[in-house]
Amino acid sequence: MSVRLLELKNIECRYGSTIAVKDLSFRVYPGDLICLLGPSGCGKSTVLRAIAGLEPIYNGQIILDQKIVSSASTTLAPEKRGLGMVFQDYALFPHMNIEKNVCFGVRHLSAKEQKRLCDEMLGIVGLGDYRQRYPHELSGGQQQRVALARALIVKPKLILMDEPFSNLDIDLRERLSLEVREILKDQGLTGIMVTHDQSEAFAVADKIAVLYDHTLQQWDTAYNLYHGPINRFVADFIGQGEFLKGRLLKPDTVETEIGILSGDRAYDWPVDTAVDVLIRPDDIVPQADSALKAEVKYKSFKGSEIFYQLQLTTGGKLLAAFPSHFDFYLGEIIGIDLDIHHLIAFKR
């Protein structure tokens, strides 16, 4: 395995006597794209600012490129860390054209070298024809690309992005997040992004750190966070679903009101332990002749699929996402079947 580029070792950040982040540890390797994901107030932006050197840490260490850059007793200045920053509000200079904005971090170089680097960076972000325009003449997505080019031009060890797409509309947010991932991967860069939007995290990140209550809840891939949440918070926060009551029959088998469910995960709780089982929308499939019936209580058309809230005859509720040619009406009693590969259960 390659030498780690960044390591956080049991860091703690405080604002006065209020703890913002506690006992946080993770490692980032060259070429990794990482997301810090969580609800507002969980400490994710504080972590990013601590990595950048904009916030001190109360305990622990931040090690960048094998050197301690933050500890309880010392903080290396941000400009000496060799990092690139992309902010939520773009932070472009309105009185400077795009070329001057992009070149701001390399203005100590010759005019010829600045122009060469600017051409290269604007080419990478697809804005080669915009160098003489001003920020107000660009769309939000174009301004964010300029901010990315400005961060890239200094050839940083690490790119830090703080909610970079939150000011954009949903369609542009999704498209730009994929484009940014492609740009960073093509350039072989390492990046850390803060977001509260799991769709952005899924689109950009190789690994995701889910934060809640100022602590790291789970560090994993998007797939594992969705199909193997480590606790109830992650299960609730990532994706959608409903919990059904059940009891453990065997380590990998649970009895519920919709039948006996088995999956790929074994639990070491005693037989008959009362549990709650998470049923995801993609665990439910329509099956006209099924004995398992449910009433359509709510529906939302999503284009390629329709999202349904279903109520079982036993009173339990389920969420389902069916292909949109399965167009059921409100109040309709439909047959459903289960296609569960991952058994996700928690002690009640």
Secondary structure, 3 states (H helix, E strand, C coil): CCCCCEEEEEEEEEECCEEEEEEEEEEECCCCEEEEECCCCCCHHHHHHHHHCCCCCCEEEEEECCEEEEECCCECCHHHCCEEEECCCCCCCCCCCHHHHHHHHHCCCCHHHHHHHHHHHHHHCCCCCCCCCCHHHCCHHHHHHHHHHHHHCCCCCEEEEECCCCCCCHHHHHHHHHHHHHHHHHCCCCEEEEECCHHHHHHHCCEEEEEECCEEEEEECHHHHHHCCCCHHHHHHCCCCEEEEEEEEECCEEEECCEEEECCCCCCCCCCCEEEEEECHHHEEECCCCCCEEEEEEEEECCCEEEEEEEECCCCEEEEEEECCCCCCCCCEEEEEECCCCCEEEEC
